[in-house]
Amino acid sequence: MKSTLIIASAIVLSISLTSCGNSQDSSKLETTEQNTIDKKSQNVLLENYLKIKNALVQTDGATASKAASELVASIGANPDELFQKIRFDAQHIADTENPDHQRDHFNTLSDNIYQWVKDTETNEQKLYRQYCPMAFDNRGAYWLSAEKEINNPYFGNKMLRCGSVKEEL
C-alpha cells in the first residue's frame, strides 16, 4: 500500500513538472515572438531613423520631430527592452523641435539602433557607422548613415564633414 502511494505520488509529481516545463517553453516562445517586428516595420523603422539623422544634419527640428513620431509608431507596443529604449529616445525627439535636445537623445537612439541592426542584421541596404570625436564636448558620438560621405547630425552645417566611417554594416 505504501509503495503504491509513493509510486502514484511520483507519477503525479512527474506529470506536474512536465506540464510546468511545457508552459514555460510556450511562454518563452511567446516572448520571442513579441520581441520581433515584421520586415516592413523594420524597414520603416530604419527609414525613419535615417530621416531623423538627415533632419538633424539640416538642423531641422520640426522634420526630426515628425520622423521620430513615425519611428515610435513603427515600433508599436513591442515590449522588448531594446525597443523600449529606442521608443524612449524617439519619443523625446518627437516631443520637441529643439535640435540641441533632439541631438542629446539622437546619441543614445543611434547606439540602440546600431545594437538592433547588429543583433538582427535587419538592414537590406549598406549602412555606415560614423563617428564624430568632437560631439558632446569631445566625448564623441556615433550615428548610422546610408551614405559613406560624412554629414554630421551633431553639428549640422557648423561642422558638416567632421567625422569618419568606423564600420560598414
LINSUL-V152930 format. One record per pair of residues at least 6 apart in sequence whose ideal C-beta (glycine too) atoms are under 6 Angstrom apart, sorted by sequence separation. I is the first residue (numbers start at 1). J is the second residue. D is the distance in Angstrom with one decimal. If there is no record, write none. Layout:
[[I,J,D] [I,J,D]]
This chain:
[[117,123,5.4] [135,141,3.8] [133,140,4.7] [152,159,5.8] [155,162,6.0] [55,63,3.9] [56,64,5.5] [75,83,5.2] [152,160,5.7] [55,64,3.8] [93,102,4.6] [132,141,5.7] [143,153,5.5] [152,162,5.0] [131,142,5.1] [150,161,5.1] [152,163,5.3] [52,64,5.0] [75,87,5.2] [93,105,5.1] [92,105,4.3] [129,142,5.9] [130,143,5.7] [141,154,5.7] [150,163,4.5] [52,67,4.6] [72,87,5.7] [129,144,5.8] [130,145,5.4] [51,67,3.6] [52,68,5.6] [89,105,4.2] [127,144,5.0] [128,145,4.9] [72,90,4.9] [48,67,4.9] [71,90,4.5] [72,91,5.5] [89,108,5.2] [135,154,4.0] [89,109,3.8] [128,148,5.4] [130,150,6.0] [132,152,5.4] [48,70,4.6] [68,90,4.6] [132,154,5.4] [48,71,3.8] [68,93,3.7] [69,94,4.2] [68,94,3.8] [86,112,4.9] [85,112,4.8] [134,162,5.7] [45,74,4.6] [64,93,5.9] [65,94,5.3] [44,74,4.3] [132,162,5.2] [132,163,4.0] [65,97,5.2] [110,142,5.6] [131,163,5.7] [41,74,5.2] [110,143,4.5] [130,163,5.1] [131,164,6.0] [82,116,5.7] [107,141,4.8] [62,97,5.1] [130,165,5.5] [131,166,4.8] [61,97,3.6] [61,98,5.8] [128,165,5.0] [129,166,5.1] [61,99,4.6] [64,102,5.1] [129,167,4.1] [59,99,5.0] [128,168,5.9] [127,169,4.3] [34,79,5.7] [35,80,4.1] [123,169,5.9] [56,106,5.9] [103,154,5.5] [117,169,5.9] [49,113,5.2] [42,122,4.6] [53,143,5.7] [57,151,4.5] [50,146,5.6] [57,153,5.0] [56,153,3.7] [59,156,4.0] [57,156,5.8] [53,153,4.9]]
